Amino acid sequence: MKYKKKQNLLVEAAIVAAIALLLALLMPALLPAFRLKLLGRFLALAIVALGIDLIWGYTGLLSLGHGIFFALGGYALAMHINLQPEGQLPEFFTLYGVNELPGFWQPFYSFPFTLIALIVIPGIVAGLLGYLVFRNRIKGVYFSILTQAALLVFFNFFNGQQKLINGTNGLKTDTETIFGVLAGSDGAQIAFYEVTILSLIAVYALCRWLTSGRFGRLLVAIRDDETRVRFSGYDPTGFKVLVFAISGAIAGISGALYTVQTGIITPNAMEVAFSIEMVIWVAVGGRATLVGAILGAVLVNFARTLLSEQFPEVWLFFQGALFLIVVTVLPEGIVGWLREIGWGKMRSLLGMEKRLITYPSIEENPEVQREREEIGS
């Protein structure tokens, strides 16, 4: 059993490595700069989808406010880029008569501090929000409503801070420099694309590790029957706060990588519709699959881009139809359907025996049926 588990892990690692090499080496050679930048954005969004899958698919916590943590990560990196070269005052400050850099901007001169901040700050905010909610045993739809309310609070706050973070205009990055290179240049964008691939692999590995052991089984137990977990001697509050904080930190990484590939971060990243879209990506790909979260984020965003280019006036109808089809026909998402039905049909077409999953399926075992026929005769 242990050998088989190790073998499956090696196969999965080989598949991940092959896909990563394909994305990192082949795609830059095949795709034009614009399409490659789009792919980089979609892969960045796949990272936040992994975080959503971790808390919703595995833990049963439907967050409609992950745009908060996504935006915090984006703002952290954008602040650092706007302070380069070191010592200059970002241009927008002079428009509002601000002649001295605000104190909370000062640490973002440091790149190491910024890297830590874009992960830690969203994680801490998510942890505090989660603690305030989970300690009162709020869950289900009430949790979703509270996260959406928090999203609106952050959106309105960031929208009104003209003198501190340029308010509704946000912070641009494509016209600024990082390490002496223009952030919007083709060379810098390819570097961001490669970093996004590495980050996606690292986050996937983290989520895979968290969900494959005892901690993952506990998360699933909380999702399926939190009361029984509590009666078993565990306090679900601490585990839910921890996993929510991890998911928030993952969203911060995603926001930072998405920001440098779009060239700007604004409070629009905290719009309700965008946070709902994150949930839809996971639903389309398949909850509690991880791979499905990545697949859903890439496919939905690719379809949206393609449809908006080909049918600019009616593409939203296509997108709505896609979501309706998934909800009604594929409630378990694409990967869930492949696992439950698609793979079985493929085995049948190839003439392979039906795979036995649970003990009751022993009734369908051909060997058992053959033994019964021999005994009956």
N, C-alpha and C positions, 0 to 999 in steps of 0.2 A: 504493500500500500504506500509506504513511504517512498519507495523507489519510483513508483508510478507518478506520485505527486511531484517528485523532483524532475522526472522526465517531462511531465506536462509543463513545468515551470521553465525548463530549458527550451522547449518548443515555443512557448509564448515569448520568451526573451529573444529567440532567433527571429520570430515574425516581426516583433517590434523593431529590432535592429534593421531588418530588411526594409521595412516601410520607412524608417527614419533615413536610411541611406538613399532611398528612392526620392524622398522629399528634399533632402539636403543637396544631393548631387545632380539628380536628373532634372528636377523641376526648374532650377535656375537656368539650365541650358535650353529647355523646351519652351518656357513661358516668357512672354515679353515682360518688361519691368512692371507695367501696370497690373497685369494679371498675377504676377508673382507677389506684388504688394497685397492684392486682394486675398490671395491664398494665405499669406502671413497673418492678415487680420482674422481670417476665419479660424486659423489654428490658435490664435490668441484667445478667441472667443470660446474655443473648445476647452480651454483651461478652466474658465469659469463654469462651463457646463459640467466638468468633472466635480467641482465643488458642490454644485447643485445636486448632482447625483449622489454624492456622499451623504448629504443631509436629508434629501427627499427620498431617493431610491432606497437607501439602506436604513435610514433612521426614521423616516416618515414625517420629517419636518418640512412642510411646504413653505419656503421663504419667498415672499414677493417683494423683497427689499434688498436684494443683493447688488443692486445698482449703487448703493451706498459704498460698499467696500471696493467695488470695481472702480468707482470714481476716485476714492481716496488714494488708491494705488497709482492711478493716472496722474492725479494732481501732484503727488510726491515726486515722481520722476520729472514731470513738466517743470516744477519749481526749480529743480537742480539744473535742468537744461537752460532755463531762462536766466540763471545766474552765471552762465558761462559767456565769455571768460571771467574768471573770478575777479570780483571787485566792482563790476558794472551793476547799475540799477536797471531792472527791467523797464522797458520803454513805457509801458502803460501807467506806471506810477506817476510819471511826470504829467500825464494827462489829467490826473486828479489832484495835482498839487502836493504829492507825497515826495519829499526830498530825502527821506531816510528810510532805509530798509527796515520793515517791521521785525521785531525780535524773533518771531517764530520762523521767519525765513532764513535766519542766519545759519542754523545747522545744515541746511540743504546745500551749502557750498561744497560740503564733503560728499563725494560719491559713495564711499562705504556706508556713511550714515544714511544716505538716500536709499541704498539697496536694502538696508535693514528696515528703514521706516516704511517702505512701500509694502513690506510683508507684515511687520509688527503692528503698525497703526491700524490697518483694517482688521487684523486679528484681535487686537485689544478692544476696538469698538464693537466688533461682533460678540466677543466674549462678555462684555459689560451688558450689551443689549440682551443677549441670551440669558445671562444670570438674572436680570430683572424680570424676565418673562418666565423662565423655567422654575425659579424658586417658588413662584405662586401657582405652579402646576397648570399653567396655561398651555393649551395645545390645540391641535386641530385647526379649524377655520379661524378661531380667535387669534392663534399665533400668526396666521397668514395676514389677518387684518392689521395686527399690531406692527408687523414688519413693513407693511405698505404705508401705515401711518408714519412710521419713523422715516421712511423714504421721502415722504412729502415734506417732513420737517427739514431734513437735510437739503432737499432740493430748494426750498424757499430760502434757507439760510445762505447757501452758496450763491444763489441768484442775486441776493441783495448785497453781497460783499464786494462792491465795485473797487474800493480803495485798497482792499487786501489781496484779492485774487482775481480781479478784473470782472467779477460778477457774471452776467449773462454772456459776455464775450469770451470768457475762458482764457486758457493759456495756450499759445501756439508753440509748437516745437520744430516744425519743418524749416522755419527760417532762422533757427538758432543753431549753435554749434555744440558738439559734444566730443571731447578729446581732440579738439581742434578741427573736427570734420563737420561739415554742414549736415545736420540731422536728416534733412530731406533729400540728400544726394543719393544716387543709385547705389554707391558703395556702402553707405551707412544703412540703407534699407535692406540690402542683402545681408549685412551683418545682423540686423535686428531679426530678419527672417530666420537665420540659422540659430540665433539665441532662442527664438520662440520654439523651434523644434526641440532643442535641448530641454527647455523648460517644460514643454508638454510631456516629454518622456519622463522627466524627473517627477512631475506632479502625478502622472499616471502610476509610476512605480510606488509613490507614497500612498496613493489611494488604494492600490492593489494590496500593499502590505497591511494597511489599516483594516481592510475589509476581509482579508483571507484568514486571519487568526481568531483568537478568542475575543479580541476587541470587536472585530467585525460581526461575530456571532451575537455578541451582546447588543450591538446596534440594531441588528435585525430583530432581536427579541424585544427591544424597546419599541420598534416599529409595529410589531405584530401584537404584543400584549404587554404594555408598560406596567399595568397593575400587577401582573404575575411576576415581572422582574423585581418590582418593589417588594413583593411578598417573599421573594427568594433571597432577600438580604442585601440587594444592591440598591444604591441611590441613583436613579436615572438622571437626576439634575446635573451632577458633576460631569457625567459622560456626554450629555446633550450640550452643555456649555462648551466642553472641550471640542467636540466635533463641529459645533457651530463656529467657534473661533478659528479652527483649522480651515473650514470652508471659506470664511471671510478673508483669511490670509491668502488663500488660493485665488480668490477673486481680485485681490490687490495686485498680485503678479500679472493676472490677465489684463487688468486695466492699464498697468504700466506699459506692457508690450503692445497693447492695442493703440494706446495714445501715440507712441512714437512712430507707428505705422500709418496712422491717419493724419498726424500732424497737428492735432489740437485736442484739448480736453475741455469740455464745458459742462455746466450743470445738467445739460440734456442727457448725460449718461445716467442721471438719477431720475429720469422720467419713468412713470409707472409702466408704460407700454414696453420699455426695454427690459425691465426686470421680469415681466410676464413672458417675453420672448425667450429669455433664458430657460424658463421652465418648459416652454414648448419644445425647445431643442432636445431636452432630455426625454420628454414624452414621445417625440417622434423617433428618436434613436432607440429608446428602451430603458426603463428605469432599472436601477440596481444591476447594471451591466458594465459600466465604465466605458467599454468600447462603444456602446450605443450612444453615450453622451457626446463623445468625440464625433461619431458618425452623424448624429443628428445636427450638431452645431454646424458642421461643414456643409452637409447636404442642404439644410434649410437656407443658410445664407447664400450658398451658391445658386440655389433655385430662385431666391429672391432677386439676386443680381441679374441672373439670366432673363427672368421674366420682366423685370423692370426695364431692361434694355430692349427686349423684343416687343413687349406690350406695355408701354409706359402708362397708358390710360386705364388699363383693366387688370394690371398685374396683381393688385390686392385681392381681387376675386379669386385668382388662381391660388394665391397663398391661403386664403380662407378655406377654399375647397380642399387643399392638401391637409390642413389641420382637421377638417371634418372627417375626411377619409381615415386618418390615423385614429381618431377617437372612436369612430364607429366600426371600422373594419380591423384595425390593428391596435387594440387597446394596450397591448404589451409592448408596442413599438416595433421597429424593424428587427432589431436583434432578438427581442423576445419572441416574435413570430418565427424567426428562423430556428430558434432553439426548440420551441414547442411543436411547431407544425412543419415549417419549411424543410428542416433537416431530415425529418421522418419521411416526407414525401420524396425527397431526393434519394434517400436510401432505397425506397420502394421502387423508384424508377430504375435504379441501378441493379435491382434484383437482390439487394442485401436484406438480411433479416432485420425485423423491427427491433429497435434498441429497447432493452428492458431497463427501466429507471427505478421503480419501486418494488417492494415485495409483492403487492397484489398482482403485479404484472407477470408473476410466475405462471399464472393461468394461461398466458399467451406463449409460454416457452415451448418451442417445437419438441424438445427432448422430453419434457414432462408429458406433453400430449401423446407422444409416441409410446412412452412407458405405460400410460393409461390404456392405450389401445391394445398393447401386448397383454396386459393383465386382464382386460375385458374379454379378449379372445381365448 
